[in-house]
Amino acid sequence: MNNLFLIIKREYLSRIRRKSFIIMTFVTPLIFLAITVIPTIMLTQESMEERETLVLGDSAGYYTRALQGNPDYVFTEGNDIYFNETNPNKTFFAVINLPEQPENYPNNILLISENVIPTDMKRHIDTRLSEAASLKKLEKASPQSAQAYKECKVEVNSQSIKQYDPNGNSEQNETNTFVAIASAFLIYIFIFSYGTQVMRGVTEEKNNKIMEVMFLSSKPFQFITGKIIGIALVGLTQFLIWAGIAFFIFQFFSESTGAYTEFFSNFEMPKDPSIFIILLFFVLFFLAGYYLYASFFAIIGAMSEPGTDSQQFLMPVTVPIIFAIYAGIYATYQPESQLAVWCSYIPLTSPIVMMARLCHGIDLAEVLLSLGVLAACALFCAYLAGLVYKSAILLHGKKLTYEDLWRFIKG
């Protein structure tokens, strides 16, 4: 056990003391900030006139008024007064050309633009013009019915919830979906990023004679486990630093612009203890999934030489990870589907898919069963990784194959 702590300590300290760790720890948030915040600022500073749509042929302004209601688009009636008071060189995002009596000629309405019309914009225009044209036609046929329709018209904005609580603690599906997707992506990023670090570390150490001596003084399982845990602690250290930086950046932009405060105000975290259960299982699946895939990456590193192509071994490991992230996204919307259920028990996909299902609420027995299978498989794969590393560490200059891998596992 003492050797295990020594290996973990060496892996952790040797990596956090590197200049690359310090640089990437503080440069990565700046890069992320640049690719997320800067486009947001550019979009918020974009002039509404650049998205302004001119409505022609609407002399009474009836259809122009009907088009209002979407804050992302501005619709302006193109009457004589407007043109007399507006710069003739002004450009518009799009132009809607209405025929005379659009309610009688709905297929003659033209939406003209040199830009690509967003799908939601066209849907908004078609829906509002259809409602306005139908109401106009109803006014001609029966004014009393049209007036009654106007007075009784109600716009519904439903809220999707999983369970109703009379005390106002209803659980929102939108929040669960947001948490599920965020959890799946965090696990995916951590597994892939730091799992590959395990692979590169093992590959580099094949030429390190000191590591051969250290390896001979400890058990293979201890050595691989120590390396995996040490690199995991490095990753957690980076995540904690990034979380602190993100918190201060969020506070700064919230106080200065208020843009993100309005965004996050739409999400309400669950008020019952389930949020703590989700966080607990997130950590457990997070660590078990990383331990499983890091064992695979350790095997790949042991089978590869520094500077050689490890693609033949890397592909069978990366494909399940990529499939798992897509299955996890699917499970956030269909948590009880056959694909989601089976993928939540298969160890290669369960860390991501089970977290996606867990956020929507499933039986605790299912979660514990999935976690137990994943943990057992991770420990077994770490044991196999130790056997492979023990056999491959002294082999230099030989291109290893899957036949050699099977021979190392059999011992």
C-alpha positions in Angstrom: 0.0 0.0 0.0 2.9 2.3 0.7 4.2 1.8 -2.8 0.8 2.8 -4.2 0.9 6.1 -2.4 4.5 6.7 -3.5 3.5 6.1 -7.2 0.4 8.4 -6.8 2.6 11.1 -5.2 5.2 10.8 -7.9 2.7 11.0 -10.8 0.9 14.0 -9.2 3.9 16.1 -8.3 5.8 15.4 -11.4 2.9 16.6 -13.6 1.7 19.7 -11.7 5.3 21.0 -11.5 5.6 21.1 -15.3 5.4 24.4 -17.1 2.9 22.9 -19.6 0.5 22.1 -16.7 0.7 25.7 -15.4 0.3 27.2 -18.8 -2.6 25.1 -20.0 -4.4 25.4 -16.6 -4.6 29.2 -17.1 -4.7 29.4 -20.9 -7.5 26.9 -21.4 -10.1 29.1 -19.6 -9.0 32.1 -21.7 -9.5 30.0 -24.9 -12.9 28.8 -23.7 -13.8 32.3 -22.8 -12.8 33.5 -26.3 -14.8 30.9 -28.2 -18.0 31.4 -26.0 -18.2 34.9 -24.6 -16.8 36.8 -27.6 -19.5 35.4 -30.0 -22.1 36.1 -27.4 -21.0 39.7 -27.0 -20.9 40.1 -30.8 -24.5 38.8 -31.1 -25.8 41.0 -28.3 -24.2 44.0 -29.8 -25.6 43.3 -33.2 -27.9 46.0 -34.3 -31.6 45.1 -34.5 -31.7 46.9 -37.8 -29.5 44.2 -39.3 -32.3 41.7 -38.6 -35.1 44.1 -39.5 -37.6 42.8 -42.0 -39.6 45.1 -44.2 -43.3 44.3 -44.9 -44.6 45.6 -48.2 -48.2 45.7 -49.4 -49.6 46.0 -45.9 -51.2 49.4 -46.2 -53.3 49.1 -43.0 -50.5 47.6 -40.9 -52.7 44.7 -40.0 -50.3 41.9 -40.9 -47.2 43.8 -39.6 -48.8 44.0 -36.2 -49.6 40.3 -36.4 -45.9 39.5 -37.0 -44.7 41.2 -33.8 -44.0 39.1 -30.7 -40.6 37.6 -31.4 -37.8 39.5 -29.8 -35.2 38.1 -32.2 -36.8 39.8 -35.3 -38.2 43.2 -36.1 -41.0 43.7 -38.7 -41.5 47.2 -40.1 -44.4 48.3 -42.2 -43.2 49.7 -45.5 -45.7 52.5 -46.0 -45.2 55.9 -47.6 -44.6 57.7 -44.3 -41.8 55.3 -43.4 -40.0 55.7 -46.7 -40.2 59.5 -46.6 -38.5 59.5 -43.1 -36.0 56.7 -43.7 -32.6 56.6 -45.5 -33.2 55.2 -49.0 -29.9 53.3 -48.8 -30.9 51.4 -45.7 -30.6 47.6 -46.0 -33.0 45.0 -44.5 -32.4 41.4 -43.5 -35.5 40.3 -45.5 -38.5 41.7 -47.3 -42.0 40.3 -47.1 -44.1 41.1 -50.2 -47.8 40.7 -49.5 -50.3 40.6 -52.4 -53.6 42.5 -52.2 -55.9 40.6 -49.8 -53.4 38.0 -48.6 -56.2 36.0 -47.0 -57.5 35.2 -50.5 -54.0 34.6 -52.0 -51.9 32.9 -49.3 -49.6 31.2 -51.8 -48.6 34.5 -53.3 -46.7 35.8 -50.3 -43.0 36.2 -51.0 -40.2 36.2 -48.5 -37.2 37.8 -50.2 -33.7 37.9 -48.7 -30.1 37.6 -49.8 -29.4 36.0 -46.4 -30.2 32.5 -45.3 -33.6 32.6 -43.6 -33.5 30.9 -40.2 -35.9 28.1 -39.8 -37.5 29.5 -36.7 -38.0 32.9 -38.4 -39.8 31.3 -41.4 -41.9 29.3 -39.0 -42.8 32.4 -37.0 -43.8 34.3 -40.2 -45.8 31.5 -41.6 -47.7 30.8 -38.3 -48.5 34.5 -37.6 -49.5 35.3 -41.2 -51.7 32.2 -41.3 -53.5 33.2 -38.1 -53.9 36.8 -39.2 -55.2 35.7 -42.6 -57.7 33.2 -41.1 -59.0 35.9 -38.7 -59.3 38.4 -41.5 -61.3 35.9 -43.5 -63.5 35.1 -40.5 -64.2 38.9 -40.0 -65.6 39.1 -43.5 -67.8 36.0 -43.0 -68.9 36.7 -39.4 -67.7 39.8 -37.6 -69.3 38.7 -34.4 -67.5 35.3 -34.4 -64.2 37.1 -35.2 -64.7 39.5 -32.3 -65.5 36.6 -30.0 -62.4 34.8 -31.2 -60.2 37.8 -30.4 -61.6 38.1 -26.9 -61.2 34.4 -26.2 -57.8 33.9 -27.8 -55.2 32.6 -25.4 -51.5 31.9 -26.0 -50.2 28.9 -24.1 -46.6 28.5 -22.9 -46.5 25.0 -21.3 -43.9 24.0 -18.7 -42.8 20.4 -18.9 -42.5 18.8 -15.4 -41.9 15.2 -14.3 -43.9 15.2 -11.1 -46.5 17.7 -9.7 -46.1 19.0 -6.2 -48.9 21.2 -4.7 -46.3 22.9 -2.6 -44.6 24.3 -5.7 -41.5 22.0 -5.8 -42.3 20.4 -9.1 -39.3 19.0 -10.9 -38.7 20.5 -14.3 -37.7 18.3 -17.2 -35.8 21.2 -18.8 -33.5 21.4 -15.8 -33.0 17.6 -15.7 -32.1 17.6 -19.4 -29.6 20.4 -18.9 -28.0 18.7 -15.9 -27.9 15.3 -17.8 -26.2 16.7 -20.9 -23.7 18.7 -18.8 -22.8 15.6 -16.7 -22.4 13.4 -19.8 -20.1 15.9 -21.5 -18.0 16.4 -18.4 -17.4 12.7 -18.0 -16.7 12.3 -21.7 -14.1 15.2 -21.7 -12.4 14.0 -18.5 -12.2 10.3 -19.7 -10.8 11.2 -23.1 -8.4 14.0 -22.1 -6.8 12.4 -19.1 -7.1 8.8 -20.3 -4.8 9.7 -23.3 -2.4 11.2 -20.8 -2.2 7.8 -19.1 -1.4 6.3 -22.5 1.3 8.8 -23.3 2.8 8.5 -19.9 3.0 4.7 -20.1 4.5 4.9 -23.6 7.2 7.4 -22.6 8.1 5.3 -19.5 8.9 2.2 -21.6 12.3 3.8 -22.3 12.8 5.0 -18.7 15.1 2.6 -16.9 14.3 4.1 -13.5 10.7 3.1 -14.0 11.7 -0.5 -14.7 13.4 -0.6 -11.2 10.3 1.0 -9.6 8.0 -1.3 -11.5 9.9 -4.4 -10.3 9.5 -3.2 -6.6 5.7 -3.0 -6.8 2.9 -5.2 -8.1 1.6 -4.5 -11.7 -1.8 -3.7 -10.4 -0.4 -1.2 -7.9 1.7 0.5 -10.5 -1.1 1.0 -13.0 -3.6 2.0 -10.3 -1.2 4.5 -8.9 -0.5 6.0 -12.3 -4.2 6.3 -13.1 -5.1 7.8 -9.7 -2.2 10.3 -9.9 -3.2 11.6 -13.3 -6.9 11.7 -12.1 -5.8 14.0 -9.2 -4.0 16.2 -11.7 -7.2 16.5 -13.7 -9.3 17.2 -10.7 -6.9 19.9 -9.6 -7.2 21.5 -13.0 -11.0 21.3 -12.8 -11.1 22.9 -9.4 -8.9 25.8 -10.7 -11.1 26.1 -13.7 -14.3 26.1 -11.6 -12.8 28.9 -9.5 -11.9 31.0 -12.5 -15.3 30.3 -14.1 -17.0 31.5 -10.9 -15.2 34.8 -10.9 -15.7 35.3 -14.6 -19.4 34.6 -14.2 -19.7 37.0 -11.3 -17.9 39.7 -13.3 -20.1 39.4 -16.4 -23.3 39.0 -14.3 -22.6 42.3 -12.5 -21.4 44.2 -15.6 -23.9 42.9 -18.2 -26.5 40.8 -16.5 -26.6 38.6 -19.6 -25.9 35.2 -17.9 -28.0 36.0 -14.8 -31.1 36.1 -17.0 -30.1 32.9 -18.7 -29.5 30.9 -15.6 -32.6 32.3 -13.9 -34.7 30.0 -16.2 -33.2 27.0 -14.5 -34.3 25.8 -11.0 -32.3 23.1 -9.4 -34.3 20.5 -7.5 -35.1 21.5 -4.0 -35.2 18.0 -2.5 -32.2 15.8 -1.5 -32.2 14.2 -5.0 -29.6 16.8 -6.2 -27.1 15.5 -3.6 -27.8 11.9 -4.8 -27.2 13.0 -8.4 -23.9 14.6 -7.4 -22.8 11.6 -5.4 -23.4 9.2 -8.3 -21.9 11.6 -10.7 -18.6 11.4 -8.8 -18.8 7.6 -8.5 -19.6 7.0 -12.2 -17.1 9.8 -13.1 -14.2 8.0 -11.3 -15.2 4.4 -12.2 -15.6 5.3 -15.9 -12.3 7.1 -15.9 -10.6 4.2 -14.2 -12.0 1.7 -16.8 -11.0 3.7 -19.8 -7.6 4.8 -18.3 -6.9 1.0 -18.0 -7.6 0.6 -21.7 -5.4 3.6 -22.5 -2.6 2.1 -20.3 -2.8 -1.1 -22.2 -2.4 0.9 -25.5 0.5 2.8 -24.1 2.2 -0.4 -23.0 1.7 -1.9 -26.5 3.1 1.2 -28.3 6.6 2.5 -28.8 7.4 6.3 -28.4 6.9 8.0 -31.8 5.1 5.0 -33.3 1.5 4.9 -34.6 -0.9 3.5 -31.9 -4.0 3.9 -34.1 -4.6 0.2 -34.5 -5.1 0.0 -30.7 -6.7 3.4 -30.2 -9.7 3.0 -32.5 -11.4 0.2 -30.6 -11.4 2.4 -27.5 -12.4 5.7 -28.9 -15.4 4.4 -30.9 -17.3 3.3 -27.7 -16.6 6.7 -26.1 -18.0 8.5 -29.1 -21.0 6.2 -29.3 -21.6 6.7 -25.5 -21.9 10.5 -25.8 -24.5 10.1 -28.6 -26.3 7.5 -26.6 -26.2 9.7 -23.6 -27.7 12.6 -25.4 -30.4 10.3 -26.8 -31.0 9.0 -23.2 -31.7 12.5 -21.9 -34.8 12.7 -24.1 -35.7 8.9 -24.1 -34.5 7.6 -20.7 -36.7 4.6 -20.7 -36.0 3.5 -24.3 -34.3 0.1 -25.0 -31.1 1.7 -26.2 -30.8 3.8 -23.1 -31.5 1.0 -20.7 -29.0 -1.5 -22.3 -26.3 1.2 -22.7 -26.7 2.1 -19.0 -25.6 -1.4 -18.0 -22.8 -2.0 -20.5 -19.6 -0.8 -18.8 -18.2 0.9 -21.9 -21.2 3.3 -22.1 -22.8 3.2 -18.6 -20.8 6.1 -17.1 -22.3 8.5 -19.5 -25.7 7.0 -20.3 -26.6 6.1 -16.7 -25.9 9.7 -15.6 -28.3 10.9 -18.3 -31.0 8.5 -17.1 -30.3 9.2 -13.4 -31.1 12.9 -13.8 -34.6 11.9 -14.9 -35.2 9.6 -11.9 -34.9 5.8 -12.0 -34.9 3.1 -9.4 -31.9 3.1 -7.1 -31.4 -0.7 -7.6 -30.8 -0.1 -11.3 -28.2 2.6 -10.6 -26.4 0.4 -8.0 -26.4 -2.6 -10.3 -24.9 -0.5 -13.2 -22.3 1.0 -10.8 -21.3 -2.4 -9.5 -20.9 -3.9 -12.9 -18.8 -0.9 -14.0 -16.6 -1.0 -10.9 -15.9 -4.7 -11.2 -15.1 -4.4 -14.9 -12.8 -1.4 -14.2 -10.9 -3.3 -11.5 -10.5 -6.4 -13.9 -9.3 -4.2 -16.7 -6.8 -2.5 -14.4 -5.5 -6.0 -13.5 -5.2 -6.9 -17.2 -3.4 -3.6 -17.8 -0.8 -4.5 -15.1 -0.2 -7.9 -16.8 0.3 -6.3 -20.2 2.6 -3.6 -18.9 4.6 -6.2 -16.9 5.2 -8.2 -20.1 5.6 -5.3 -22.6 7.8 -2.9 -20.6 11.0 -4.7 -21.4 10.2 -5.1 -25.1 11.8 -2.4 -27.2 12.0 -2.0 -31.0 9.3 -4.7 -31.7 6.0 -3.8 -33.2 3.4 -5.5 -31.0 0.2 -6.9 -32.4 -3.2 -8.1 -31.0 -1.7 -11.6 -30.9 1.0 -10.4 -28.6 -1.7 -8.6 -26.5 -3.6 -11.9 -26.1 -0.3 -13.7 -25.1 0.4 -11.1 -22.5 -3.0 -11.4 -21.0 -2.8 -15.2 -20.8 0.6 -14.8 -19.1 
